[in-house]
Amino acid sequence: MDIDSAPTQRSPMTKVSDVIHSFVPSKQFKPPSPYTSYTSIDFDDSGEFAICARTDDTIQLYNTRAGAHAKELKSQKYGNALARFTHNSSNILYASTKVDHGIRYLCMHDNSFIRYFKGHEDRVTSLALSPSNDQFVSASLDNTVKLWDCRSPNPQGQLSFTSAYLTAYDPSATVIAIASPISQTVCLYDLKNYDKPPFANFDLAELEDRFAASHGQRDAEGWTGLEFSNNGKYLLVTTNGAGHYVLDAYEGSLVHFLHRPSVSRMTPYAAPGDPLPPSESSSPSYTQADAAFSPDGRYVIGGNGSQAGMLVWDMADKGMKNVLTPKHELGSQRALGVVAYNPRYNLIVSAEKEVTLWIPDLD
């Protein structure tokens, strides 16, 4: 099937388990140059629109309902990474990659900046928006995590860590998780008492040692993402190595190691804290994770590392000694750099050199 001429109609949000095995590429958007790559994907609250940050200092807006490219936004002077929708579908946040380390708040309707958030002294590695309001949290290589409100240019709070590169809100917007790959820990904070010690501290050092020996896992500096499942039960720590960790969000115990069985050395993309490629390299620097939860929290979808295809892990499976192999492998012409599952519809967006929309093949 020619994916550029395939149907783009969205499937309604039927039971994910009924369609998860049947996703196929439906529409593909090729960039103007083969030397650019996409580094992040995000959906607005309605699920109708997706934004993708690209290494040519542009942000691309797609209408997933129509299966069409909608707009290109340029940030040539400051660069861009980690583009995120606010709860207003016309407004986005993104981190600068040039000149300064500020976070920019942009109205896409007239391409004008609403506000700048300055204070980080090194590259921003994580942006997470609150599920309930326009507060957000950022992490940086400057060893700080800052709490912000879109209505004010000044941070509402700050925490200092050793190499805290990743952040996430839980679905209730009352807890924030902060991951430090160097210390191999994930800390949970009560958002109302963020200046107090964390109420939970998950040490993953033993897990890292165990799976490094048995599965060729890269070291702890290969963590690429942090995400709560929508049901609040699980916490996903993604890596650019041979697998990902699914933790019990309450106890921190390992639920599954999601093994990518094809090769041990997985992706060429740098995780926060990894050395960046040379500035003249066409490889992307830090990217969003290439794995994500399905909206029902039962599945994790993700790239197959350096191999083409998308993997699906079913957390209802028991696995062997907490190691879970993929339940399904979905066809793709390329390796997938970043992946996101639409929170409202059975639609997946993946990106590397191209942006691809995936829908269930109901036939």
Disulfide bonds with the S-S distance in Angstrom:
none
